[in-house]
Amino acid sequence: MLVTNHVLAGAVLGAGPLAERPVQAFATGVVSHFVLDQVPHWGDQRRGVFLVTAVCDGLAGLAAIALVARASRRQRPAVLLSALAGMAGGAFPDLDKPSDLFFGRSPFPARIDAFHARIQRESTRRMPQEVLVAAGLSAVVALLLRGARKS
């Protein structure tokens, strides 16, 4: 699953059912990451393809964070904090990838990394699905933030 989709799912949780509960939004974002990783999604084991995609995806994920934060500026501060916490939790388990690339090791225990790798259901043919999921999650986030405006 692209990290952008994990970020957007975390935003849905933080701006929706867990609005104004940032600690729960972060924890639920982490759990959602592992749930989403079990859904069949895009993946490519070729290092060059993975790295190019990871850079583009990482930048898209950062853009999503910035856009959700900007869209949340009219919200109560706790809604923004919960959305940010949900997004951080959604992305958190994938810190193993840049950490391994830059530092040669994951920040997580080997058992967590093994579990994370074992639950992946990846195929090189599923990029269109990733784009559709991103579009759908973006729409849900927009609706949630529109509906949560300050009273």
C-alpha positions in Angstrom: 0.0 0.0 0.0 1.3 3.4 -0.9 2.2 5.5 2.1 -0.1 8.3 0.7 -3.0 5.9 1.2 -1.9 5.1 4.7 -1.7 8.9 5.4 -5.1 9.5 3.9 -6.7 6.7 5.9 -5.2 8.1 9.1 -6.7 11.5 8.2 -10.1 9.9 7.8 -9.8 8.4 11.2 -8.4 11.5 12.9 -10.9 14.0 11.2 -13.8 11.6 11.6 -14.6 9.2 14.4 -11.6 10.1 16.4 -11.8 13.9 16.0 -10.5 15.6 19.2 -8.8 12.4 20.4 -5.3 12.6 19.0 -3.7 9.7 21.0 -6.4 7.3 19.9 -6.2 8.7 16.4 -2.4 7.9 16.3 -2.9 4.4 17.7 -5.8 3.6 15.4 -3.7 5.0 12.5 -1.0 2.4 13.3 -3.5 -0.4 13.5 -5.1 0.8 10.2 -1.7 0.5 8.5 -1.5 -3.2 9.3 -5.1 -3.8 8.3 -4.6 -2.0 5.0 -1.4 -3.9 4.3 -3.4 -7.1 4.2 -5.5 -5.8 1.4 -4.1 -6.7 -2.0 -2.1 -3.7 -3.2 0.7 -2.5 -5.5 4.3 -3.5 -4.8 7.4 -4.1 -6.8 10.5 -5.9 -5.6 12.8 -4.3 -8.2 14.9 -1.9 -6.2 15.0 0.8 -8.8 11.3 0.8 -9.5 10.6 0.7 -5.8 12.9 3.6 -5.0 11.5 5.9 -7.8 7.9 5.1 -6.7 8.8 5.5 -3.0 10.2 9.0 -3.6 7.2 10.1 -5.6 4.8 8.5 -3.1 6.7 10.0 -0.1 6.3 13.5 -1.7 2.6 12.8 -2.4 2.2 11.7 1.2 3.8 14.9 2.4 1.6 17.0 0.1 -1.5 15.1 1.5 -0.4 16.0 5.0 0.0 19.7 4.0 -3.3 19.8 2.2 -5.2 18.2 5.1 -3.5 20.6 7.5 -4.4 23.6 5.3 -8.0 22.4 4.9 -8.2 21.9 8.7 -7.2 25.5 9.5 -10.9 26.4 9.9 -11.5 23.5 12.3 -11.2 23.4 16.0 -7.5 22.9 16.9 -8.2 19.5 18.4 -9.6 18.3 15.0 -6.5 19.4 13.2 -4.3 17.7 15.9 -6.3 14.4 15.6 -6.1 14.5 11.8 -2.3 15.0 12.0 -2.0 12.3 14.7 -4.0 9.8 12.6 -1.8 10.5 9.5 1.4 10.1 11.5 0.1 6.8 12.9 -0.9 5.6 9.5 2.6 6.2 8.1 4.6 5.2 11.2 5.0 1.5 10.5 6.6 2.3 7.1 9.5 4.1 8.8 11.4 0.8 8.4 11.9 1.5 4.7 13.7 4.9 4.7 15.5 3.9 7.9 16.8 0.7 6.2 17.8 2.7 3.1 19.6 5.5 4.9 20.9 3.8 8.1 21.0 0.1 7.1 18.6 -1.1 9.7 15.0 -0.8 10.7 14.0 1.0 13.9 11.6 -1.8 14.8 12.3 -5.2 16.4 12.9 -8.0 13.9 9.6 -9.7 14.9 7.6 -6.6 13.9 9.5 -6.3 10.6 8.9 -10.0 9.8 5.2 -9.6 10.6 5.0 -6.5 8.5 6.6 -8.3 5.5 4.5 -11.4 5.9 1.1 -9.7 5.7 1.9 -7.9 2.4 -0.2 -8.9 -0.6 1.5 -7.1 -3.4 1.4 -7.2 -7.2 2.9 -5.0 -9.9 -0.5 -4.8 -11.6 -2.3 -3.0 -8.8 -1.2 0.7 -9.2 -4.6 1.7 -10.7 -6.2 0.3 -7.5 -3.9 2.5 -5.4 -4.9 5.6 -7.4 -8.6 4.8 -6.9 -8.1 4.2 -3.2 -6.3 7.6 -2.9 -9.1 9.4 -4.7 -11.8 7.8 -2.6 -9.9 8.5 0.7 -9.3 12.1 -0.4 -13.0 12.6 -1.1 -13.9 11.2 2.4 -11.3 13.5 4.1 -12.7 16.5 2.2 -16.3 15.7 3.3 -15.3 15.1 6.9 -13.4 18.4 7.1 -16.2 20.3 5.4 -18.6 18.8 7.9 -16.5 19.5 11.0 -16.2 23.3 10.5 -16.2 25.5 13.6 -19.7 26.2 14.8 
